[in-house]
Amino acid sequence: MGLERLEFKTEVKQLLDLMIHSLYSHKEVFLRELISNASDAIDRARYESLTNSDILENESGWKIKIIADKDKGTLTVSDNGIGMTREGIVEALGTIAHSGTKEFLAALQNKAIKDNPELIGQFGVGFYSSFMVADKITVISRMAGQQGAGGVKWESTGDGSFTIEDTEKERRGTDVILKLREEERKYLDEWQIRSVIKKYSDFIEHPIVMDVEKEHDSALKKGEKVKIKEEETINSMKAIWLKERSEVSEEEYNQFYQHISHDSTNPAKVIHYKAEGTSEFTALLYIPLRVPYDILFRDYKIGPTLYVKRVQIMDHCEELIPHYLRFVKGVVDSTDLPLNVSREFLQHNRQVEIIRTNIIKKVLDTLGDMKKGQYEDYVRIYKEFGRVLKEGLHYDFIRREAIAELLLFPSTKTGEGMLRSLDDYINDMRTEQEAIYYITGTSLAEVLHSPYLEAFRGKDYEVLIMLDDIDDLVLSGLEYKGKRLRSITKGDIDLDKAEKAEKETTKKQYEKLMDLMKDTLKDDVKDVRLSGRLTDSACCLVADEGDLDPQMEKLLKAMGQEVPLKKRILEINPTHPLFAAMNTVFEKDAKSGALHEFIRLLYDQALILEGSKPKDPAAFSKTIAKLMAENIEKISS
C-alpha cells in the first residue's frame, strides 16, 4: 500500500496539544516511556518465542539500542521485540484505549501535574510524551516471525494527523526516531542519556546499549591512542528481587519501585522475601505511600508482574493478589510454574493458590507489624488505602478478623484527627456493654451532632464513626473477638435494663396516640415505637437489623442499581414534652386536623435528621410557616 494520511482521534489531539505546549516539566520521562515500551515489546516476543521459534528469526539475544545523531538532530530508540503490523500501528498510535482518558486529560490540565511525572506512565500514553521534545516522530516497525514481509512506517509532526506507508525493514522490532527540537538537543549528549537511564530504567532486564567512543592503544603506532566506537551496555540489568535483602540498598529498592509503578515518590514499605517448601518463589512487593491516580478506573491493572525462572510471563497477574490489596505493586518470580502458563491455567492451579495465600498473609502481617511498631507511618497509608482494605471484610470471609484488626476509625471519644482500632474499643468497653457500636455518615462534624448518639453519650458508651461509603455493607454482621458490631441507626436499642420496664409503662400511656401515628404514616413507615436511643430529640427513623443503611441506599442508587423499597421505623422519645402535649390534644379530639399535621411534620423532621429530604418539601415548608405565624400571633397579642 502507498502513503496514507489519517487523523488522530479527538482525545489524542487534545493530549498532543498539551504535550506540544510543554505543560509538563519532567520532559526527560519521554525516554523512560520509550524504553519501557521497547522492553514490553521484547518481553512479548520472548514469551511467544517459547512456543513459536519463528519469532526468533535465527537471531539470539534481546536488546534496546539508543542512537544519538548530533548531525541530524535525531534520537532513536530501537528494539528487536515483537514489532507491529500496519493495522496494529494505527490502533496503537492513533487512539488511546483507556476508560479514564477524560479524567487523565483533566489531570494533565491541572497545574499540579508538573510535579507528578508518574501520571504519563500510569495512563499508558507514554509514547505521546515524545512530542514534548520532538517536532517530528518516525516509527519503523516489522512484526517478528514475518521475514520478507516488509515493514511499516508511521510519521507525525503532532499536527492532528499522521501518515503511514509500507517500507523495508530487515530485522524484526521497532525503531522510534525523534527529530528533536533545537532547544531539546541536550538529550543527544551521552552523559544526559546515561543520567536519564540510570534514574528511570536501570532495572530494565534487557540490555540498553549505545555506541560509545573509547580510547585504545594503536595497533599500528606504538605509544599512540586511537578512538574506536564500541557498543556498551549502560543499564545494570539487576534482577533485584533475586538478591539477598542485605545486598540491596534502600535507594535501589526505591528506584526499582519507581520503575515498575511510574510513581515519583518512594514506597511506604518494602516486602522482600523468598518462600521455600511446597512452592518456591521470590516476591518483591511494595506498599505505596499514596493512591495511584487511576485506581478507581475500570481498567486499572492489578497484581504483581509474574516471572517464571526470570522470564516475564505477564505484566499484571490478577490471580496472585485479591482485589482488596490491589494497591500492592511488585514482582513475583516462581521456579515451579511452567513457562507456557496461561490465564486459564492460573485460575485453577494449586501452586498459584499457594503463592496467593502466602502473599496475602505476608502483606496483612506486614501491615499489622506497621500498625504496632510504626503507627504514624501506618496511619498515613491507612488514610490512603483503608477504604480499599475494608472490601476484604466482604470478599474474604476467612481473613475477616485479620483484616478487621487493621482497621482504624474516629469515634465519639477521640480528638480531631485521632483514630481508634477495634482492639482499643474493646479494651475500653464498659463491663455491661454487649456490642461494638458504630454510626455511618458523610462527615465527622455532621455525625457528632446526630440525635442517634444521645443515649450512648448519656451512658458514656463509645461509638465508632464510619465515614466511607461502603462501611455499612462490609461491617454489618461482623463479629470481632466475640463482640458483634451494631449500627446505632438500626434495630431496637435498650442500653439500660431498668429503663426497659419503664418504657413498657410509658408505652401504655401513649399506645392510642402511637396507633394513630402508625395509621397516618402507614404508607411511609412499618412501625412507630418508643425509642431507647433518644434523650433530647423528639424522633428519629431507624432501619431493621439487616436492612440497608440510608447512606448505602443512596450510594447504590447513584450507581444505577435498583434498591428494594424498605419502610423504616419511626422512633419517638416519650420524655420529650411534645408527646405529652400531642397526647392531650389526642384525648380531647382524636380527629384534630392539627394533630395530623404534627404527625406528618414529625416524620419529615426525622427524614431531615437522617440526611434525607422531607417527603413533600412544599407541604413541610407551608406547615412550618403556618406554625410560626400562629406562634407570632400569640406572642404579639
C-alpha angles and dihedrals in degrees: 000000000000131000114314128186118210135180123240116240115262096257091051090053090053091048093048091050090056093045096046093050089057099238087155121080100193095069095158090074088082088079092048090053095048091048090047091052090048091050091050090051091053092046090054093047092047091050094048091046089065089074100021115045091185087079089071094057089205090295118120127199130048124233147157114222125202115203119189115192109186093181093057095031092233133137117198128196108195128183135179094217134120098307128200139265124226091263092044094052092050091050095044099044103028101055141032110233099199130116091214097056095119092048090048093051090049090051091049090055090053111096090226088072090081089075095045111071090164092075095076091054095042092056096048096237096114096127092066092055086078088075087071088073105019131066091197132027124195122190120192115185143166127188115246116250094029103098113177092017094105130230140257131246122210121186137176140164091202092255095131097277141064137202127227130190142156117266142168119268119170099194131048121254138048136297117199110196118193121197097208123219114248093250093050099053092109084089088072091065113104094224091051092051091047090049095052093046092048090050100045112011109031092114097052100126095219120076115265104205138189134181104250127189112236135177119240135174110269114251090205104043119038114227094019127109127221129196115235128178113233132179109248130187107230103185125072096230089205115172086217094183092062093058125091115263090243090058095055122078124217089247091055091050090050093047092051091048091052090048095054098036103037086227118140094205126078118255122261093228139009119212111191121165146137120232120209132180125050089012127020118210142133122229130194107184133172134204106209125226094230142020115272112245094240100045092110096051120105095240097047105144116230134189136054124284108269120222127180112202089339094309111121108235101175139356098226118022104194092182092068098062136034121245092249089063093047091125091069113103130191152085134293120194116191128193094191105056121087118252093236093058116155134199090254090052091050093053095060105030125118094209090054091050090051091051091046093050090048093050093048091052092046094050094045091046090049091051089048092051090049091051090054101038107021101032098161092050089047092052090053094056093038090059087054101042106017093103091052092046091053090064086074090070088066100037105032107052094169093060099036095117094046090051093043089055089062096053124107130194142177111242143187088267101050130090122236112300093008121123135201131208125218088252090055089051095049093047090056098040119128112252095243093048115112105185144032104250125211140172128204127218146138100251135026094227092052094048094048089060094048117129089220088075097057101096092039091056090047091054093040092241115158116234121198115224118224115197103167117101094235097047099103092047095051099035103044109103094014117141120198122190091337095311120111120222110233129189111227089214093062137066130002113309125200113172095174123048091201090055090052092068091046089052091057090056092048090048090063090051093055099029097111093044089050090050089055090049091051091050094046092049098035092123093052110034134038094213146356117219143158115273129237092187103055125082104154109015121076100228149346140188120244134184126227118258107278095023122120119270113243089244091055091046090055092048093051092047090050088053089055095251122142112245117199111238109252119183115222132216123257111221120197129200107234092197092060111104090227092075095050087053093046090048090053090052089046093052090051097044120001090186095054111145090213090056091056090049090052091051092052090045090054091053092050090048089054090051091053092048091057091049098260132119123259111265091244108018093186093053090044092052092046093052092047091050091049093051091048091051092050091049094048089049091053092047094048096045 
